[in-house]
């Protein structure tokens, strides 16, 4: 990862703004800009330099991981250490009369903003910075795509564990436990999110986290899971059926599969995110299931499991090469059943590449 180049791009954005510097407090953004993976940090980027702040717990880790930034280890919280450093610069002889420090408003609590303001000199004012880093993270570089691809492949390999574990009477948490144990043994740092294993009527819950409920002798089981590898997330969903599926169950499943494939086929540079969403919705409406699709069609994935862009109605941003998104339409019939199928795809120069290698045909166990 070229962290220095990423910082230089941020500095160019600063040059075009009214801010003298920006204080990065979002840990995923800090990792993106300088490589640090710890839990206590702040990164102060001005138009001419980059200063990384942490505390004594992370001296060795910072020296190993941080790239392109000067490291300052303080005795106070990194936020306060950064504020005091900036205050000292603002008071230096010859400094401009007014400094404006940009903050990541969406990642700073009200209390921390108040603490920051109290720690700064009167000559320093706070301003809301544009989400420059989040926008930069939308387009993945070759190293990021390589990391994401590895995470997707590791995650996809776990589906066989799910198929071997699912069965009537097995608790959903048992399936999740076997899956997560296998993920760790395969080298995953952690799961991308709390594993979803939702069976029978619970499959109609879009975010039906694994419960102690036993899997019924007949019905759908939605399996949504992902892993983190080298900091990057994967995300996939497959829905299997326990017992012999009814004609109606097959129709529902095939409608979702058709919708998912239609949305994937729409992905290419220059197409709007809302068009991708619409492609999935139109198929489900044609099958009389449109009202049961209750969430967006997808989202960006990278250092975080949910990040920009959002694949949804009204999202007019155009797809560009390097975007990595999920395509995951679903149908959720309350009290009855649910089906979701999800792949991760990367936008290429001519279309897209499906990263998730797992088949999507209906599986009965």
Secondary structure, 3 states (H helix, E strand, C coil): CCHHHHHHHHHHHHHCCCCCEEEECCHHHHHHHHCCCCCCCEEEEECCCEEEEEEHHHHHHHHHHCCCCEEEEECCCHHHHHHHHHHHHHCCCCCCCCEEEEECHHHCCHHHHHHHHHHCCCCEEEEECCCHHHHHHHECCHHHHHHHHHHHHHHHCCHHHHHHHCCCCCEHHHHHHHHHHHHHHCCCCEECCCCEEEEHHHHHCCCCECCCCECCCCEEEEEEECEEECCEECCEEEEEEECCCCHHHHHHHHHHHHHHHHHHHHCCCCCEHHHHHHHHHHHHHHCCCHHHCCCCCEEECCCCCCEEEEECCCCCCECCCCEEEEECCEEEECCCEEEECEEEEEECCCCEEECCCCCCCCCEC
